[in-house]
Amino acid sequence: MSDSIRITIRLSRNAAEKMEELVKSGEFKNLSEVVRTAIENFLAEKFAPRNIEKISVDLPKSTVAMLAKLVEAGDAVDLDDAIRTAVREYVRRQISLLAKEDIEKKLHEELVEGEG
């Protein structure tokens, strides 16, 4: 990190202990990496392009495991891509179902009007 600055922050003991747990688990090399990652994720969310809204989703571990299998199979580049694809396909199916129901309702109304 050649173009960096040093910033000092104060955190609650609870937050610091949780960050230490992340380091001890091996997920991060040190506390600085935890803080950098958290800040980078926060900034990426806050400064997302205007046509994109970033959200955070809590998923059961079993669902994450299924999504990871999609990535392993080459159906998605990474977990984020797998989640985007799953949500997009779900929304498409729901919209198709709603459109179908709307068409069927209109046809039924036209048939009832035609009989009357």
OpenMM code with the backbone's topology and positions (N, CA, C; nanometers):
from openmm import Vec3, app, unit

residues = "MET SER ASP SER ILE ARG ILE THR ILE ARG LEU SER ARG ASN ALA ALA GLU LYS MET GLU GLU LEU VAL LYS SER GLY GLU PHE LYS ASN LEU SER GLU VAL VAL ARG THR ALA ILE GLU ASN PHE LEU ALA GLU LYS PHE ALA PRO ARG ASN ILE GLU LYS ILE SER VAL ASP LEU PRO LYS SER THR VAL ALA MET LEU ALA LYS LEU VAL GLU ALA GLY ASP ALA VAL ASP LEU ASP ASP ALA ILE ARG THR ALA VAL ARG GLU TYR VAL ARG ARG GLN ILE SER LEU LEU ALA LYS GLU ASP ILE GLU LYS LYS LEU HIS GLU GLU LEU VAL GLU GLY GLU GLY".split()
positions = [
    Vec3(0.0842, -0.1174, 0.0000),
    Vec3(0.0000, 0.0000, 0.0000),
    Vec3(0.0886, 0.1236, 0.0000),
    Vec3(0.1369, 0.1639, -0.1119),
    Vec3(0.2300, 0.2761, -0.1200),
    Vec3(0.1614, 0.4103, -0.1030),
    Vec3(0.0411, 0.4250, -0.1530),
    Vec3(-0.0302, 0.5523, -0.1455),
    Vec3(-0.1364, 0.5434, -0.0367),
    Vec3(-0.0915, 0.5368, 0.0885),
    Vec3(-0.1866, 0.5204, 0.1977),
    Vec3(-0.1628, 0.6251, 0.3054),
    Vec3(-0.2636, 0.6416, 0.3888),
    Vec3(-0.2506, 0.7317, 0.5032),
    Vec3(-0.2885, 0.6538, 0.6281),
    Vec3(-0.2429, 0.7021, 0.7404),
    Vec3(-0.2724, 0.6366, 0.8675),
    Vec3(-0.3876, 0.7105, 0.9342),
    Vec3(-0.4867, 0.6346, 0.9815),
    Vec3(-0.6017, 0.6914, 1.0512),
    Vec3(-0.6170, 0.6158, 1.1830),
    Vec3(-0.6420, 0.6886, 1.2892),
    Vec3(-0.6656, 0.6264, 1.4194),
    Vec3(-0.8148, 0.6323, 1.4490),
    Vec3(-0.8711, 0.5193, 1.4933),
    Vec3(-1.0147, 0.5161, 1.5252),
    Vec3(-1.0349, 0.4574, 1.6646),
    Vec3(-1.1485, 0.4874, 1.7225),
    Vec3(-1.1880, 0.4277, 1.8502),
    Vec3(-1.3089, 0.3383, 1.8236),
    Vec3(-1.3042, 0.2185, 1.8810),
    Vec3(-1.4137, 0.1223, 1.8665),
    Vec3(-1.4568, 0.0730, 2.0037),
    Vec3(-1.5759, 0.0194, 2.0088),
    Vec3(-1.6198, -0.0437, 2.1337),
    Vec3(-1.5357, -0.1692, 2.1564),
    Vec3(-1.5234, -0.2079, 2.2814),
    Vec3(-1.4476, -0.3295, 2.3141),
    Vec3(-1.5099, -0.4500, 2.2425),
    Vec3(-1.6422, -0.4529, 2.2372),
    Vec3(-1.7129, -0.5629, 2.1722),
    Vec3(-1.6746, -0.5730, 2.0243),
    Vec3(-1.6728, -0.4591, 1.9547),
    Vec3(-1.6363, -0.4594, 1.8122),
    Vec3(-1.4921, -0.5050, 1.7945),
    Vec3(-1.4024, -0.4561, 1.8798),
    Vec3(-1.2611, -0.4940, 1.8700),
    Vec3(-1.2434, -0.6439, 1.8943),
    Vec3(-1.3177, -0.6986, 1.9903),
    Vec3(-1.3078, -0.8424, 2.0189),
    Vec3(-1.3580, -0.9261, 1.9013),
    Vec3(-1.4651, -0.8813, 1.8397),
    Vec3(-1.5169, -0.9538, 1.7229),
    Vec3(-1.4171, -0.9492, 1.6074),
    Vec3(-1.3521, -0.8350, 1.5903),
    Vec3(-1.2513, -0.8234, 1.4846),
    Vec3(-1.1335, -0.9159, 1.5135),
    Vec3(-1.0929, -0.9248, 1.6402),
    Vec3(-0.9843, -1.0158, 1.6790),
    Vec3(-1.0218, -1.1604, 1.6473),
    Vec3(-1.1483, -1.1948, 1.6692),
    Vec3(-1.1951, -1.3302, 1.6372),
    Vec3(-1.1765, -1.3602, 1.4888),
    Vec3(-1.2036, -1.2607, 1.4037),
    Vec3(-1.1860, -1.2797, 1.2592),
    Vec3(-1.0400, -1.3052, 1.2247),
    Vec3(-0.9508, -1.2352, 1.2930),
    Vec3(-0.8074, -1.2550, 1.2689),
    Vec3(-0.7662, -1.3933, 1.3191),
    Vec3(-0.8084, -1.4286, 1.4405),
    Vec3(-0.7724, -1.5590, 1.4982),
    Vec3(-0.8260, -1.6750, 1.4154),
    Vec3(-0.9408, -1.6546, 1.3500),
    Vec3(-0.9992, -1.7614, 1.2676),
    Vec3(-0.9193, -1.7835, 1.1394),
    Vec3(-0.8321, -1.6878, 1.1075),
    Vec3(-0.7518, -1.6991, 0.9864),
    Vec3(-0.8153, -1.6357, 0.8647),
    Vec3(-0.9336, -1.5792, 0.8832),
    Vec3(-1.0021, -1.5159, 0.7703),
    Vec3(-0.9291, -1.3891, 0.7252),
    Vec3(-0.8637, -1.3223, 0.8205),
    Vec3(-0.7873, -1.2009, 0.7906),
    Vec3(-0.6498, -1.2130, 0.8543),
    Vec3(-0.5504, -1.1462, 0.7941),
    Vec3(-0.4132, -1.1524, 0.8452),
    Vec3(-0.3962, -1.0723, 0.9734),
    Vec3(-0.4638, -0.9572, 0.9796),
    Vec3(-0.4481, -0.8685, 1.0949),
    Vec3(-0.5681, -0.7747, 1.1057),
    Vec3(-0.5707, -0.6947, 1.2125),
    Vec3(-0.6822, -0.6027, 1.2343),
    Vec3(-0.6922, -0.4980, 1.1242),
    Vec3(-0.5795, -0.4520, 1.0744),
    Vec3(-0.5825, -0.3518, 0.9671),
    Vec3(-0.6552, -0.4054, 0.8448),
    Vec3(-0.6334, -0.5322, 0.8135),
    Vec3(-0.7012, -0.5915, 0.6979),
    Vec3(-0.8523, -0.5990, 0.7212),
    Vec3(-0.8931, -0.6295, 0.8442),
    Vec3(-1.0361, -0.6330, 0.8770),
    Vec3(-1.0970, -0.4952, 0.8550),
    Vec3(-1.0315, -0.3923, 0.9087),
    Vec3(-1.0826, -0.2551, 0.8979),
    Vec3(-1.0847, -0.2101, 0.7524),
    Vec3(-0.9763, -0.2362, 0.6785),
    Vec3(-0.9713, -0.1967, 0.5365),
    Vec3(-1.0846, -0.2614, 0.4579),
    Vec3(-1.1046, -0.3912, 0.4794),
    Vec3(-1.2107, -0.4625, 0.4081),
    Vec3(-1.3474, -0.4044, 0.4415),
    Vec3(-1.3708, -0.3783, 0.5697),
    Vec3(-1.5000, -0.3220, 0.6111),
    Vec3(-1.5227, -0.1851, 0.5476),
    Vec3(-1.4203, -0.1022, 0.5478),
    Vec3(-1.4340, 0.0326, 0.4902),
    Vec3(-1.4521, 0.0247, 0.3391),
    Vec3(-1.3749, -0.0604, 0.2722),
    Vec3(-1.3887, -0.0743, 0.1268),
    Vec3(-1.5289, -0.1231, 0.0895),
    Vec3(-1.5824, -0.2191, 0.1652),
    Vec3(-1.7188, -0.2677, 0.1386),
    Vec3(-1.8216, -0.1582, 0.1622),
    Vec3(-1.8048, -0.0819, 0.2687),
    Vec3(-1.8952, 0.0294, 0.2992),
    Vec3(-1.8927, 0.1322, 0.1865),
    Vec3(-1.7730, 0.1690, 0.1419),
    Vec3(-1.7608, 0.2691, 0.0351),
    Vec3(-1.8163, 0.2171, -0.0974),
    Vec3(-1.7936, 0.0901, -0.1267),
    Vec3(-1.8477, 0.0319, -0.2506),
    Vec3(-2.0000, 0.0381, -0.2496),
    Vec3(-2.0595, 0.0150, -0.1324),
    Vec3(-2.2056, 0.0213, -0.1220),
    Vec3(-2.2544, 0.1650, -0.1341),
    Vec3(-2.1892, 0.2564, -0.0656),
    Vec3(-2.2337, 0.3963, -0.0644),
    Vec3(-2.2103, 0.4664, -0.1978),
    Vec3(-2.1078, 0.4253, -0.2716),
    Vec3(-2.0750, 0.4915, -0.3976),
    Vec3(-2.1028, 0.4027, -0.5186),
    Vec3(-2.2013, 0.3160, -0.5061),
    Vec3(-2.2418, 0.2312, -0.6191),
    Vec3(-2.3003, 0.3203, -0.7280),
    Vec3(-2.2907, 0.2781, -0.8541),
    Vec3(-2.3529, 0.3566, -0.9624),
    Vec3(-2.5005, 0.3803, -0.9329),
    Vec3(-2.5528, 0.4913, -0.9826),
    Vec3(-2.6912, 0.5306, -0.9528),
    Vec3(-2.7943, 0.4260, -0.9960),
    Vec3(-2.7637, 0.3501, -1.1002),
    Vec3(-2.8608, 0.2510, -1.1479),
    Vec3(-2.8519, 0.1185, -1.0715),
    Vec3(-2.7665, 0.1149, -0.9705),
    Vec3(-2.7485, -0.0079, -0.8933),
    Vec3(-2.7707, 0.0226, -0.7455),
    Vec3(-2.8446, -0.0646, -0.6808),
    Vec3(-2.8601, -0.0534, -0.5362),
    Vec3(-2.8000, -0.1778, -0.4743),
    Vec3(-2.7038, -0.1586, -0.3878),
    Vec3(-2.6406, -0.2720, -0.3217),
    Vec3(-2.7183, -0.3038, -0.1957),
    Vec3(-2.7380, -0.4329, -0.1730),
    Vec3(-2.8062, -0.4769, -0.0522),
    Vec3(-2.7258, -0.5894, 0.0114),
    Vec3(-2.7494, -0.6095, 0.1362),
    Vec3(-2.6859, -0.7187, 0.2086),
    Vec3(-2.7934, -0.8233, 0.2367),
    Vec3(-2.7596, -0.9494, 0.2163),
    Vec3(-2.8578, -1.0561, 0.2325),
    Vec3(-2.8030, -1.1606, 0.3290),
    Vec3(-2.8835, -1.1971, 0.4267),
    Vec3(-2.8479, -1.3066, 0.5168),
    Vec3(-2.9100, -1.4337, 0.4605),
    Vec3(-2.8257, -1.5336, 0.4347),
    Vec3(-2.8738, -1.6595, 0.3776),
    Vec3(-2.8348, -1.7755, 0.4682),
    Vec3(-2.9182, -1.8785, 0.4728),
    Vec3(-2.8794, -1.9989, 0.5470),
    Vec3(-2.7533, -2.0594, 0.4845),
    Vec3(-2.6716, -2.1215, 0.5674),
    Vec3(-2.5472, -2.1811, 0.5173),
    Vec3(-2.5731, -2.2841, 0.4081),
    Vec3(-2.6856, -2.3542, 0.4180),
    Vec3(-2.7174, -2.4548, 0.3160),
    Vec3(-2.7405, -2.3888, 0.1799),
    Vec3(-2.8022, -2.2713, 0.1798),
    Vec3(-2.8251, -2.1988, 0.0543),
    Vec3(-2.6928, -2.1502, -0.0029),
    Vec3(-2.6057, -2.1001, 0.0837),
    Vec3(-2.4737, -2.0545, 0.0384),
    Vec3(-2.3959, -2.1722, -0.0197),
    Vec3(-2.4087, -2.2886, 0.0419),
    Vec3(-2.3404, -2.4081, -0.0095),
    Vec3(-2.3916, -2.4441, -0.1486),
    Vec3(-2.5234, -2.4331, -0.1692),
    Vec3(-2.5797, -2.4615, -0.3024),
    Vec3(-2.5291, -2.3598, -0.4047),
    Vec3(-2.5229, -2.2335, -0.3650),
    Vec3(-2.4722, -2.1300, -0.4559),
    Vec3(-2.3249, -2.1545, -0.4881),
    Vec3(-2.2488, -2.1983, -0.3888),
    Vec3(-2.1067, -2.2282, -0.4109),
    Vec3(-2.0914, -2.3417, -0.5119),
    Vec3(-2.1831, -2.4382, -0.5088),
    Vec3(-2.1789, -2.5478, -0.6072),
    Vec3(-2.2022, -2.4954, -0.7487),
    Vec3(-2.2894, -2.3952, -0.7625),
    Vec3(-2.3103, -2.3334, -0.8942),
    Vec3(-2.1814, -2.2686, -0.9441),
    Vec3(-2.1096, -2.2057, -0.8524),
    Vec3(-1.9825, -2.1424, -0.8890),
    Vec3(-1.8826, -2.2498, -0.9305),
    Vec3(-1.8724, -2.3565, -0.8504),
    Vec3(-1.7805, -2.4664, -0.8819),
    Vec3(-1.8127, -2.5298, -1.0166),
    Vec3(-1.9412, -2.5371, -1.0497),
    Vec3(-1.9844, -2.5981, -1.1764),
    Vec3(-1.9637, -2.5044, -1.2948),
    Vec3(-1.9261, -2.3799, -1.2663),
    Vec3(-1.9030, -2.2846, -1.3745),
    Vec3(-2.0275, -2.2097, -1.4177),
    Vec3(-2.1369, -2.2250, -1.3420),
    Vec3(-2.2608, -2.1547, -1.3762),
    Vec3(-2.2599, -2.0095, -1.3302),
    Vec3(-2.1630, -1.9732, -1.2470),
    Vec3(-2.1491, -1.8356, -1.1990),
    Vec3(-2.0015, -1.8086, -1.1742),
    Vec3(-1.9636, -1.6824, -1.1858),
    Vec3(-1.8234, -1.6432, -1.1672),
    Vec3(-1.7846, -1.6503, -1.0199),
    Vec3(-1.8738, -1.6028, -0.9332),
    Vec3(-1.8504, -1.6035, -0.7895),
    Vec3(-1.9852, -1.6048, -0.7181),
    Vec3(-1.9833, -1.6034, -0.5853),
    Vec3(-2.1091, -1.6086, -0.5101),
    Vec3(-2.1994, -1.4903, -0.5408),
    Vec3(-2.1420, -1.3710, -0.5531),
    Vec3(-2.2235, -1.2531, -0.5857),
    Vec3(-2.2969, -1.2736, -0.7177),
    Vec3(-2.2258, -1.3263, -0.8163),
    Vec3(-2.2860, -1.3514, -0.9475),
    Vec3(-2.3969, -1.4563, -0.9364),
    Vec3(-2.3734, -1.5605, -0.8576),
    Vec3(-2.4744, -1.6651, -0.8393),
    Vec3(-2.5999, -1.6084, -0.7733),
    Vec3(-2.5818, -1.5218, -0.6753),
    Vec3(-2.6964, -1.4605, -0.6070),
    Vec3(-2.7723, -1.3695, -0.7024),
    Vec3(-2.6986, -1.2864, -0.7779),
    Vec3(-2.7648, -1.1976, -0.8752),
    Vec3(-2.8463, -1.2784, -0.9753),
    Vec3(-2.7876, -1.3867, -1.0252),
    Vec3(-2.8563, -1.4709, -1.1233),
    Vec3(-2.9814, -1.5339, -1.0626),
    Vec3(-2.9692, -1.5856, -0.9410),
    Vec3(-3.0841, -1.6487, -0.8751),
    Vec3(-3.1967, -1.5482, -0.8534),
    Vec3(-3.1634, -1.4290, -0.8085),
    Vec3(-3.2658, -1.3262, -0.7851),
    Vec3(-3.3291, -1.2842, -0.9171),
    Vec3(-3.2455, -1.2619, -1.0192),
    Vec3(-3.2964, -1.2201, -1.1502),
    Vec3(-3.3937, -1.3244, -1.2065),
    Vec3(-3.3564, -1.4525, -1.1989),
    Vec3(-3.4429, -1.5584, -1.2513),
    Vec3(-3.5723, -1.5693, -1.1708),
    Vec3(-3.5629, -1.5546, -1.0398),
    Vec3(-3.6834, -1.5588, -0.9566),
    Vec3(-3.7781, -1.4453, -0.9947),
    Vec3(-3.7243, -1.3255, -1.0098),
    Vec3(-3.8073, -1.2094, -1.0455),
    Vec3(-3.8706, -1.2303, -1.1828),
    Vec3(-3.7949, -1.2815, -1.2782),
    Vec3(-3.8508, -1.3086, -1.4118),
    Vec3(-3.9668, -1.4070, -1.4044),
    Vec3(-3.9491, -1.5145, -1.3261),
    Vec3(-4.0567, -1.6137, -1.3115),
    Vec3(-4.1804, -1.5512, -1.2486),
    Vec3(-4.1593, -1.4711, -1.1450),
    Vec3(-4.2727, -1.4079, -1.0771),
    Vec3(-4.3450, -1.3115, -1.1700),
    Vec3(-4.2699, -1.2340, -1.2466),
    Vec3(-4.3312, -1.1401, -1.3414),
    Vec3(-4.4088, -1.2176, -1.4476),
    Vec3(-4.3522, -1.3274, -1.4964),
    Vec3(-4.4225, -1.4101, -1.5958),
    Vec3(-4.5519, -1.4653, -1.5387),
    Vec3(-4.5473, -1.5126, -1.4146),
    Vec3(-4.6688, -1.5650, -1.3508),
    Vec3(-4.7738, -1.4560, -1.3351),
    Vec3(-4.7313, -1.3377, -1.2909),
    Vec3(-4.8256, -1.2267, -1.2745),
    Vec3(-4.8854, -1.1857, -1.4085),
    Vec3(-4.8013, -1.1818, -1.5119),
    Vec3(-4.8505, -1.1449, -1.6451),
    Vec3(-4.9505, -1.2494, -1.6943),
    Vec3(-4.9192, -1.3766, -1.6727),
    Vec3(-5.0092, -1.4842, -1.7147),
    Vec3(-5.1427, -1.4729, -1.6414),
    Vec3(-5.1370, -1.4502, -1.5104),
    Vec3(-5.2606, -1.4351, -1.4322),
    Vec3(-5.3413, -1.3155, -1.4807),
    Vec3(-5.2729, -1.2063, -1.5120),
    Vec3(-5.3404, -1.0856, -1.5603),
    Vec3(-5.4086, -1.1121, -1.6945),
    Vec3(-5.3391, -1.1813, -1.7844),
    Vec3(-5.3963, -1.2144, -1.9161),
    Vec3(-5.5171, -1.3058, -1.8993),
    Vec3(-5.5033, -1.4077, -1.8138),
    Vec3(-5.6153, -1.5000, -1.7911),
    Vec3(-5.7351, -1.4266, -1.7318),
    Vec3(-5.7106, -1.3341, -1.6409),
    Vec3(-5.8186, -1.2565, -1.5795),
    Vec3(-5.8896, -1.1720, -1.6849),
    Vec3(-5.8119, -1.1055, -1.7709),
    Vec3(-5.8715, -1.0222, -1.8760),
    Vec3(-5.9513, -1.1070, -1.9745),
    Vec3(-5.8992, -1.2237, -2.0108),
    Vec3(-5.9725, -1.3131, -2.1009),
    Vec3(-6.1035, -1.3578, -2.0376),
    Vec3(-6.0972, -1.3917, -1.9101),
    Vec3(-6.2182, -1.4333, -1.8392),
    Vec3(-6.3206, -1.3202, -1.8371),
    Vec3(-6.2743, -1.1984, -1.8087),
    Vec3(-6.3645, -1.0825, -1.8065),
    Vec3(-6.4276, -1.0594, -1.9437),
    Vec3(-6.3481, -1.0741, -2.0497),
    Vec3(-6.4005, -1.0560, -2.1857),
    Vec3(-6.5039, -1.1632, -2.2190),
    Vec3(-6.4769, -1.2865, -2.1754),
    Vec3(-6.5728, -1.3948, -2.1997),
    Vec3(-6.7033, -1.3704, -2.1249),
    Vec3(-6.6931, -1.3256, -2.0008),
    Vec3(-6.8128, -1.2977, -1.9211),
    Vec3(-6.8914, -1.1833, -1.9840),
    Vec3(-6.8221, -1.0791, -2.0291),
    Vec3(-6.8887, -0.9658, -2.0947),
    Vec3(-6.9551, -1.0106, -2.2246),
    Vec3(-6.8887, -1.0995, -2.2975),
    Vec3(-6.9423, -1.1484, -2.4247),
    Vec3(-7.0680, -1.2314, -2.4061),
    Vec3(-7.0798, -1.2975, -2.2918),
    Vec3(-7.1977, -1.3793, -2.2632),
    Vec3(-7.3155, -1.2929, -2.2193),
    Vec3(-7.2842, -1.1754, -2.1648),
    Vec3(-7.3884, -1.0905, -2.1076),
    Vec3(-7.4531, -1.0039, -2.2041),
] * unit.nanometer
topology = app.Topology()
chain = topology.addChain("A")
for resn in residues:
    res = topology.addResidue(resn, chain)
    for name in ("N", "CA", "C"):
        topology.addAtom(name, app.Element.getBySymbol(name[0]), res)
